[in-house]
Amino acid sequence: MNSPSVLESALNCALLTISDTRSLADDKSGDILSQALQEAGHQLAAREVVKDDVYAIRALLSLWIADDNVQVILTTGGTGFTGRDSTPEAASVLFDKHIDGFGELFRQLSYDDIGSSTIQSRAIGGLANGTLIFCLPGSSNAVQTGWDKIIRNQLDINFKPCNFAELIPRFKE
């Protein structure tokens, strides 16, 4: 079996920052994710910042989920416990399948950095209309942890023993 070419392994990713205070000009966590996914050989298909409003988040996610050119959505922000934090509520109702292990592993890995404060993270992942969605907290450290220790490998078609990238063609079976 031939190894995949760069074109076969590059994924189209959309990046959404959820914040009441950030813009594209000062979105450090979004910049980290944007650079990381492009360095990994993926394409940045879209990038937006939206206020922490459940319906605004859901509307944009729905557009990207319906777009066959978007294979992966990464979000940052809105996963905490304040009254405005609504990313999990906005995203989870759109999931066809939940990736329970993503949030569990993220919190386990975060424990080394932030101790028991990791229980305040509501990082989640799921699959909607064949689109992978990973919702990360908004801190730069959390984004770096999620990308470096989980997401990068799962979007790498060569990561063994298995990865999500190789399953993308089968998500809509």
C-alpha positions in Angstrom: 0.0 0.0 0.0 1.4 3.4 -0.9 1.7 6.1 1.7 -0.7 9.0 1.3 0.4 12.1 -0.5 0.3 15.5 1.1 -2.9 16.3 -0.9 -4.5 13.1 0.4 -3.6 13.8 4.0 -4.2 17.6 4.1 -7.5 18.4 5.8 -9.6 21.5 5.4 -10.1 23.0 8.8 -12.3 25.9 10.1 -11.3 27.8 13.2 -13.8 29.5 15.4 -12.8 31.7 18.4 -15.7 32.3 20.8 -15.1 35.5 22.8 -16.9 38.6 23.9 -13.6 40.5 24.0 -11.3 39.2 21.3 -11.0 40.1 17.6 -8.9 38.5 14.8 -6.3 41.2 15.6 -5.7 40.0 19.1 -6.8 36.3 19.1 -3.6 34.7 20.4 -5.2 31.2 20.9 -6.7 31.3 17.4 -3.3 32.3 16.1 -1.7 29.4 17.8 -4.2 26.9 16.3 -4.1 28.5 12.9 -0.3 28.3 12.7 -0.2 24.8 14.2 -2.7 23.3 11.7 -1.0 24.9 8.8 2.5 23.7 9.9 1.0 20.2 10.1 0.1 20.5 6.4 -3.6 21.3 6.7 -5.6 24.1 5.1 -7.3 26.9 6.9 -10.7 26.9 5.1 -12.2 29.6 7.3 -11.6 31.6 10.5 -14.0 33.6 12.5 -14.5 35.2 15.9 -18.0 35.2 17.3 -19.5 36.5 20.6 -20.2 33.9 23.3 -23.9 33.5 22.3 -25.3 30.0 21.9 -27.3 30.8 18.8 -24.5 32.7 17.1 -22.1 29.9 17.7 -24.6 27.2 16.6 -25.4 29.2 13.4 -21.7 29.4 12.3 -21.0 25.8 13.3 -24.0 24.7 11.3 -22.8 26.5 8.2 -19.4 24.8 8.4 -20.9 21.4 9.2 -23.1 21.7 6.1 -20.1 22.7 3.9 -18.6 19.5 2.3 -15.2 21.4 2.0 -14.8 21.6 5.8 -13.6 18.4 7.4 -12.6 19.6 10.8 -13.8 22.5 13.0 -11.6 23.7 15.9 -13.1 26.1 18.5 -11.4 27.9 21.3 -13.2 29.7 24.1 -16.6 29.5 25.9 -16.0 26.2 27.6 -16.0 27.4 31.2 -18.7 27.9 33.8 -19.6 31.6 33.7 -23.0 32.7 32.5 -21.7 33.5 29.1 -19.8 30.3 28.5 -22.0 28.4 26.1 -19.8 26.5 23.6 -20.7 23.0 24.8 -24.4 23.8 24.8 -24.1 25.3 21.3 -22.0 22.5 19.8 -23.2 19.3 21.5 -26.8 19.4 20.1 -25.3 19.4 16.6 -23.2 16.2 17.2 -24.3 12.9 15.6 -21.7 11.2 17.8 -19.8 12.5 20.8 -16.1 11.9 21.2 -16.2 11.4 24.9 -12.6 10.4 25.2 -11.5 13.8 23.9 -12.7 15.8 26.9 -11.7 13.1 29.3 -8.1 12.9 28.0 -7.9 16.7 27.7 -8.7 17.1 31.4 -6.3 14.3 32.4 -3.5 16.0 30.5 -4.4 19.4 31.8 -4.2 18.2 35.4 -0.4 18.2 35.1 -0.4 21.9 34.4 -3.3 23.3 36.4 -4.2 20.6 39.0 -7.8 20.2 40.1 -8.8 23.4 38.2 -9.0 21.1 35.2 -12.5 20.1 36.4 -13.7 23.5 35.2 -12.9 22.7 31.6 -15.8 21.6 29.5 -13.7 20.7 26.5 -15.7 18.4 24.2 -15.5 16.8 20.8 -17.9 15.3 18.4 -18.8 14.3 14.8 -21.6 16.1 12.9 -22.4 15.4 9.3 -19.0 13.8 8.8 -17.2 16.8 10.3 -14.9 16.5 13.2 -15.4 19.1 15.9 -13.0 19.8 18.8 -14.0 22.5 21.3 -11.1 23.8 23.4 -10.9 26.3 26.2 -9.7 29.8 25.3 -6.4 30.0 27.1 -3.3 29.7 25.0 -1.9 27.0 27.3 -5.1 24.9 26.9 -5.0 25.3 23.1 -1.4 24.3 23.0 -2.1 21.2 25.2 -5.1 20.1 23.1 -3.3 20.5 19.8 0.1 19.1 20.8 -1.1 16.1 22.9 -4.3 15.1 21.1 -5.6 16.8 18.0 -2.4 17.0 16.0 -2.0 13.2 16.1 -5.6 12.5 15.4 -5.5 14.6 12.2 -2.3 13.0 11.1 -3.1 10.1 8.7 0.3 8.5 9.5 -0.3 8.4 13.3 -0.5 4.8 14.5 -2.2 2.7 15.7 -5.2 4.8 14.5 -6.4 8.3 13.8 -9.5 10.2 12.8 -7.9 11.4 9.5 -8.0 7.9 8.0 -11.7 7.5 9.0 -13.0 10.7 7.4 -13.9 9.0 4.1 -16.1 6.6 6.1 -17.9 9.0 8.4 -20.9 9.3 6.2 -21.3 5.5 5.5 
